[in-house]
């Protein structure tokens, strides 16, 4: 049985995270994703020696192509004519300078779909801004609303918006393919990663427009709902320093949850505070409640406490680190979420796959191939996409184009 997207050809100019994540999903589902790179660009996080690159570029073929060379751009132009999808997340204007912009390619390949994932989108006063995750988080407002009161400099830290932009890129391609199935025509998709971030501020924007209230950082508190207790609490340490800390998240959104938590705690006298008998009372007295609960949780083993809470119907979760997820998580082990990739290749060596979290009954996606080295698939890509034999490919390589 074939995977859902087998036969789909994607020419991938993406780099770092957002774009490569989008195409990794499609490659996992069977698309022939050809990663276009060069010796000049394969640096830092954009080369196969980087764990970052290894993470986001499995299941793709690697084509080395010198886009500074006019002959390299000519080869690329031919590849664009064979592509179903061309995707990039450069700054605005790079493909135009290479002569492979959407308008040029669509003239000879009218079914082609172009997804361009720039930081700020095409057009507008900020369209030329250079962006990475921290700057997008800041400009979009995500850093502000995910901080804690008095520490607006904290923000997310993790490249959340890159992942979300990648998912939007994947959905955009699938939607454009469906439109092409019905109309026969391709199209250009302009994806603004900035707008993706703003999109996740929906409640804060609504609060401003409806009530004139500007959102402020609230840490673990809920700004638009009520729960108490609702936070992350220290548990019994397992060693010295930061690595020895253990934490548990507990969220009681109903009085029944609170009552069940009191049962788990053995109904200590401090929990019988009459002010905490109702959800409204617990939310109003959240600081005192959090302090009392933290005094109790820090005597408990975090994993064992999570299990006791869940058995009693209390929403609770151990704050897991990488070791927990890779070695101790029974759910991920049951699902086979982490699996070794059998192929190895220097300098990458043994790698692991975090499986596609989708299970297709009729067209399973269970193939995971290692990241390919720069130019490793030059011959196979040019043969499959352009029909070039080994002699023709060697002649092109001899002119310094495939590098």
N, C-alpha and C positions, 0 to 999 in steps of 0.2 A: 504494500500500500504506500502511496506517495504522501508527502506532507502537503498541507493546504496550499502553499504558494509555490510549489515546484513549477518551473517554467518561466517564472517572473524574473526579468533582468533588471538589476538596480546598479547604476553607476554611482559610487559612493565617494564624494569628495570631503566627507565630514572629518572633524578632528575633535580631540579632547573627549567630551562626554555626551552632550545633548544629542548631537547627530549620530555618533556611533552607537548610542543606546537604541535609538530608533531603528537603525538598520540591523542591529544585532537581533532584535525581536523578529524582524522579517526574515533574517537568515535562519534563525532557529525554526521558523515555520516553513523553510524550504526554498526561499527565494535565492537566486544566484546573485549574491552581492559581491561586486568587484570593488575592492578598496583601492582607490587610486592614491598613490603616495610617491614620494621621491626622496632621494638622498638628502636634498636640501631641507625638506619638511619633516623627515623622520627623526626628529630630535625631541628630547625630554619626553613628555607624555604622548607624543605622536609617533613613537617608534616601538618596534617589537621587543626591545630590551626593557621597556617600562612596564611594571605591573599594571599601571593604569590602562595602557594600550591593550595588554593581554586580557584584561577584564572585559573590555567592551567590543572586542573585534574577533571573537571566535566565529566559526562557521562561515567565514568570508574568504574569498580568494584575493590575493595580493598582486597588484599590478604596479610596477615602477614605471613612471612616465615623467620625463623632464618637460614641464609645461613652460619653461623659459625658452625652449627650443621650438622654432616654428614647425619643424617636422613632428615634434611631440604633440603640439596642438592640433596638427592635421590628423594624426592618428586618433587623438581624443575626439575630434569632430566625427570621425567615422564610428567610433564607439557610441557616441550620443545618438546616432541614427539607428542603432540597434537596441537602444535601451527602452524599457518601459518606463523607468523612473530615473531621474537624475536628482540627487539630493546633495546639498552643501550647507554648511553653517559658517561661511566666511563673513567678513565684513562686506557691506554692500558694494557691488561693482566688480568683484574679482572675476566672475565668469564672463562678464561683458568684456573685460580687458583680454581675456583668453579667446574671445571670439566664439564662445559656446553658450551665449545667453539664450534664454527661452525663445525669443522671437526668431533668432537665426536658426536654431535647431528645429523648431516647430514647422518651419517652412518646408523641410524635407522629411520630418518625422512628426506628422500632425497628431499622433496618438500619445506623444511623450508627455509625462507628468513631471513637472519641476517643483520640488519643495525647497524653498530657500529660507533657512532658519537663522536669520540675523538677530542680533541682540535687541534692536529697537524697531525692526521692520523697515520696509522701504518707504522713504518719504518722511517728511516732518523734520523739525529742527534738531532732533537728537539722533537721526538715522545713522550718522557717521560715528557715533560713540563706540569706543572699544569696551566690551563687556566680558566679565567672567562672573561666576556664581556670586561672590560677595557684593559686586557692584549691582547686579540685577536684584539681589535680595534687598539691598538698600534702597534703590530707586523705586522699586515696586511697592515698598512699604512692608515687606515681609519681615525685615530685620526689626522694624519698630514694634510690630504687634507680637513678635515671638520673644521679645526680651522680658526682663523682669523689672518691676517698678524701681526706678532710680538707676538702672543699668541698661540704658538704651543702646549701649555699645556691644551687647552680647550677640543678639541675632541668632540665626539658625546654626551657622558653622558648617553644616553638611550641605552638599550641593543639591538641595531639594529641587530648586527651580530647573536645573539641568535635566533631572530625571523627568519632571513633569513636561518640559518642553519636548524631550525625546518621545514620551508617550503621545503627545499631541502630533508630533511628526508622523508617527506610525499610523495613528487614526486618520490623519490627513491623506496619506497615501492610499489607505484602504478605501476611504470615501471617494477619492478621485478615480480610483480603479472601478468602483461601482458606477460612477457617473459615466466613465468611458465605455463600460459595458452596455449602457443604455443609449448613449449618444454617438459613440465611435470617436469622440474627440478627447484629446488630453487637455491639460490646463496647467497654469502656473499657480502655485500656492505660496503666499507670503506669510510666514509664521514669525510673529514678533514674540521673542522670549520674554520681553518686558511685559507685554499684555498677558501672557500666561501667568506671570506672578501676580499682577493686579487682579486677575480673575479669581484668585484664591482669597481675596479680601472681601468677598461678597457681603457677609454680615456687617463688616465694618463700614463698607460703602453705604449699605442700606441704612445703617444707624445714623450716618451723617445726613443723608438726603431726607430721611423721614423725621429725625429728631434733632438734627443739628448738633449731635454729640460726636466729638472726635475721639476715636479709639485710642486707648492708652495701653502700654504693656501691663499684663496681669500675671505673668508667670504661669503657675499651675492652676490658677483660679479660672472659672468659666465666666466669660464676659456676658454671654447672652443666654445662659441657662443656670440652673441651680443644682448643686450637688455638694454633699458634705458628709463625711470628709471627702476631699478630692485633692490628691497630691501624691508626692513620692516621698517615702519615709525610710529612714536608715534602719538597717537590720544588723544582726550580729556580724562582726568583721571576720574575714577569713585570712587576714594577714596585715602587714604594715603598709602604711602609705596609701595613696589613692587606689592602687591596684587591690588593696585589701578591703575596700569598701563594698558593701552589699546594700541594695536598695529594693524597695517594693512599691509599686503603684497601686493605690486603692481608690476606688471611685464609688461612692454610695449615692445614688440618685433618688432613692426612695427610703422611707422609714423602715420598710421591710429589710432593705440591705443593711441599714444601721443596726437593727435588732439582731440580724444574723451575725454581724461582725462582733457585737457584744457577746453573743454566745461563743464565738470562736475564742474570744479573749477571756472567757470564764466569768463574764459579767463583773468586772472590777468595780469597786465603789465609785471611782472617779467618773466612770462612764454613765453613772446614774444621774448626773447633773440634770436637773429638770429643764434647764435652758436648751439642752440638746435633744429633748424628746421629739421635736419636730424638725423637719428639714429646714424650714425658715429660721429656726433658732440656731441650728448648727451652722448655717451659712453666715448668719449675723455674728457668730462667735468663732469664726473659722480659725483665727490665730491661736486662741487658747485650745481649741480642739486639736489642731495640728500638733501643737507642742506636747499635749498629753499623749496623743496617739504615738508620736515619735519616741517618747520615753518608753512606751511599751514595746514597739516593734524592734527597737535596737537590741532587745534581749533575745529575739527570735531568729531562726535560720530562714533566710529569704525564700528559698525554694520550697521548703517544707511548709512555710506559712502560706505561700501562694496556693499550694495544694489544699490546705485546710480551708482557706477562704473559698476557693472555687467549689469544694465539696459542699459548703454551706450556702452556696448561691451568691457569694459576695464577689463582685467584679474586682479582680486583683491580678497583678502580673509582676513576676520577677523582672527586674531591670537586667537584661542579659547583655553580656559582652561577647566578643568574637569567640572566645574559648567556649562559652556556654553554647552558642549557636552551632559551632562546628563539632563539639565533642560530647555535649551533655543533653542536648535538646531531643527528647524522645519523639516529638511530633515531626520534626524535620527528618529524623532518622527513619521513621515509619514511611514518610512520603518519598524518601530517596532524593531529597532536595539537593544535597551536595554529592557530587559523583566525580571520581577521577576521570580525566580525559586520557584515553589509552595512548594516543599518539604523543610522542615527545619530539622536540626539535630544539637544537641549540640556537640561540642562548636561552631559550625559554625554559626548557626542561619540563618536568612534570607540572601540569596545571590541573585545576579543578573547575568544574562547571556548577554554578548555581542554576538549577534547571529552570526552563521556562515554566512559570506557574500556571500553565493551562494544559488540560488533558483532553485531547481530541479522541473521541472513541473510534471514529472511522479512519482518521488520518493522523495517527500519533506522531508527535514531534519529539523523538528520543535520540536524535543524532547530535553529538557534540564533538566538533573537531577543533583542534588547537589553532591558535592564532598563527598565521602564516608570516614568514619572513619577507622583508622587502623584496619585491620582484619575484618571489618564489613561483608564482603562477603566470608569469609573462607568456610562456609558450601556450599553455592551455587556454588562457583567456583569448589571446589573439586568434587561436585556431577555432575556438567555439563561437566567438562573436563576429570575427571578420573573415574566417575561412583561410587564414594564412598558414602555410606549411612551415616546417622547421627551417628550411632554407631562407624563406622570406623573413621570418622572425630573427634569425641570426644576422641577416643583413641590416635590419633595423637596429638591432642591438649594437652592431659594429659601428654604427654612426653615433653612438652615445645617447640615443634617445630613451632607452629603457633603463633609466637609472634614477 
